[in-house]
Amino acid sequence: MNLTPHELLLPFLWLLNGLLAVVFLLAENFLALLLIPPLAWLLATAPGEQRPWSVAAAILALLCEALAPQPVPTLILLMAIAAVVGVLLERFNPAVLRWRAAGGIALYALMGLGFAGYQLWTPSLGASDPLLAQGQRYLGVLASIAMYFYPLGFLALLAQSIWVHPPLLQSPQGMIHTVRSRGQK
């Protein structure tokens, strides 16, 4: 069997083609890949009773990351990173902040999926009627404003929960022990 040099190189060319396809797929979903570590950390550190809801929030966030138009994927990544930082900085009740963060991320993911669906559905309505076209533009502007301002409210919630109480000289558990034992060891 005589194979030409071109036929000998074909398997390597196929391998290179497959590798390039994987690289392009990863580049297209780069933000989703960056979202996985903060969501995984939030899941891994969540109390058992919060895990099912945190898993649902993570799945919604990843779906939103893959399906929603920009700026939603970037903003949901920013929210997830801010949630991790907030939970790490929270000393009074990190479980409550983790719960609020999961809820905030899930709600924004639902908003992002709704925004993506609205943008897909709107062109099918047609804009032959000037009033309908004007209403579509108005709703589009309102939805866009909401998609930008919700993450700002989320970040404000995190900042408030971190900085609303004064710094402690000891951990909350240590302070409770000191108060309950009246300073006795």
C-alpha positions in Angstrom: 0.0 0.0 0.0 1.6 3.2 -1.2 0.5 6.3 0.7 1.4 9.7 -0.5 2.9 12.2 1.8 -0.4 14.2 1.7 -2.3 11.1 2.8 0.2 10.5 5.7 -0.4 14.1 7.0 -4.2 13.9 6.9 -4.6 12.5 10.4 -2.4 15.2 11.8 -4.4 17.8 9.9 -7.7 16.4 11.3 -6.2 16.5 14.8 -5.2 20.1 14.3 -8.6 21.0 13.0 -10.3 19.4 16.0 -7.9 21.2 18.3 -8.7 24.5 16.7 -12.4 23.8 17.0 -12.0 23.2 20.7 -9.9 26.4 21.1 -12.6 28.5 19.2 -15.3 26.9 21.4 -13.4 27.8 24.5 -12.7 31.3 23.3 -16.4 31.8 22.5 -17.4 30.7 26.0 -14.5 32.3 27.8 -16.7 34.2 30.3 -18.6 31.0 31.1 -15.3 29.3 31.9 -14.4 32.2 34.2 -17.7 32.0 35.9 -17.3 28.4 37.0 -14.7 28.9 39.7 -16.6 31.6 41.7 -19.8 29.6 41.4 -18.1 26.4 42.5 -16.6 28.1 45.5 -19.9 29.5 46.5 -21.4 26.0 46.2 -18.6 24.3 48.0 -18.8 26.6 51.0 -22.6 26.8 51.2 -24.3 25.2 54.2 -26.2 22.0 53.3 -29.6 23.5 53.4 -28.6 26.2 50.9 -26.9 23.9 48.4 -30.0 22.9 46.3 -30.9 26.6 45.8 -27.2 27.5 45.1 -27.0 24.8 42.5 -30.1 26.1 40.8 -28.7 29.7 40.9 -25.4 28.4 39.4 -27.2 26.5 36.6 -29.3 29.6 35.8 -26.1 31.8 35.8 -24.3 29.5 33.4 -27.3 29.3 31.1 -27.5 33.1 31.2 -23.8 33.3 30.5 -24.2 31.2 27.4 -27.4 32.6 26.0 -27.8 36.2 27.0 -26.3 39.1 25.0 -23.6 41.4 26.3 -23.3 43.1 28.9 -25.2 40.4 30.8 -22.5 37.7 30.8 -19.8 40.2 31.9 -22.0 41.6 34.7 -23.0 38.3 36.0 -19.4 37.3 36.2 -18.6 40.5 38.1 -21.5 39.7 40.5 -20.2 36.2 41.2 -16.7 37.5 41.8 -18.0 40.2 44.1 -20.1 37.7 46.0 -17.1 35.5 46.7 -15.1 38.6 47.9 -18.1 39.7 50.0 -18.5 36.3 51.6 -14.8 36.1 52.4 -14.9 39.6 54.0 -18.1 39.1 55.9 -17.5 38.2 59.6 -20.9 38.4 61.2 -23.0 36.1 59.2 -21.4 34.8 55.9 -24.2 32.2 55.5 -26.8 34.9 55.2 -24.7 36.9 52.7 -24.1 33.7 50.7 -27.8 33.2 50.6 -28.5 36.7 49.4 -25.7 36.5 46.8 -27.2 33.2 45.4 -30.6 34.8 45.3 -29.3 37.9 43.6 -27.3 36.0 41.0 -30.3 33.7 40.3 -32.6 36.7 39.9 -30.2 38.5 37.6 -29.8 35.3 35.6 -33.6 35.0 35.2 -33.6 38.7 34.1 -30.8 38.0 31.6 -32.6 35.0 30.1 -35.8 37.0 29.9 -33.9 39.8 28.2 -32.4 37.4 25.7 -35.8 36.0 25.0 -37.3 39.4 24.6 -34.6 40.4 22.1 -35.3 37.2 20.1 -39.1 37.7 20.2 -39.2 41.4 19.4 -38.1 41.2 15.7 -40.9 38.6 15.0 -43.5 41.2 15.9 -42.6 43.4 13.0 -42.5 47.2 13.2 -45.0 48.1 10.5 -47.1 50.1 13.0 -45.2 53.2 14.2 -46.8 53.0 17.7 -45.8 49.3 18.1 -42.2 50.2 17.0 -42.1 53.1 19.5 -43.4 50.8 22.3 -40.8 48.2 21.4 -38.0 50.8 21.6 -39.3 52.1 24.9 -39.5 48.6 26.4 -36.0 47.8 25.0 -34.6 50.9 26.7 -36.2 50.1 30.0 -35.0 46.5 29.9 -31.5 47.7 29.0 -31.5 50.1 31.9 -32.6 47.3 34.3 -29.8 45.0 33.0 -27.2 47.7 33.9 -28.7 48.9 37.2 -29.5 45.6 38.9 -25.9 44.6 39.3 -25.2 48.1 40.8 -27.9 47.4 43.4 -26.4 43.9 44.0 -23.0 45.4 44.6 -24.5 48.0 46.9 -26.2 45.2 48.9 -22.8 43.4 49.3 -21.1 46.7 50.3 -23.8 47.4 52.9 -23.6 44.0 54.4 -19.8 44.2 54.7 -19.4 47.8 56.0 -22.6 48.4 57.9 -21.2 47.0 61.2 -18.1 48.2 63.0 -14.9 46.1 63.0 -14.6 43.6 65.9 -11.7 43.0 68.2 -12.5 39.3 68.0 -14.6 36.9 66.0 -18.4 37.0 66.5 -18.3 33.5 68.2 -15.5 34.7 70.5 -17.5 37.9 71.4 -20.6 35.8 72.1 -18.5 33.5 74.3 -17.0 36.4 76.2 -20.4 38.0 76.8 -22.0 34.7 77.9 -19.2 33.6 80.1 -18.7 37.2 81.5 -15.1 37.1 80.6 -14.4 33.8 82.4 -12.2 31.3 80.5 
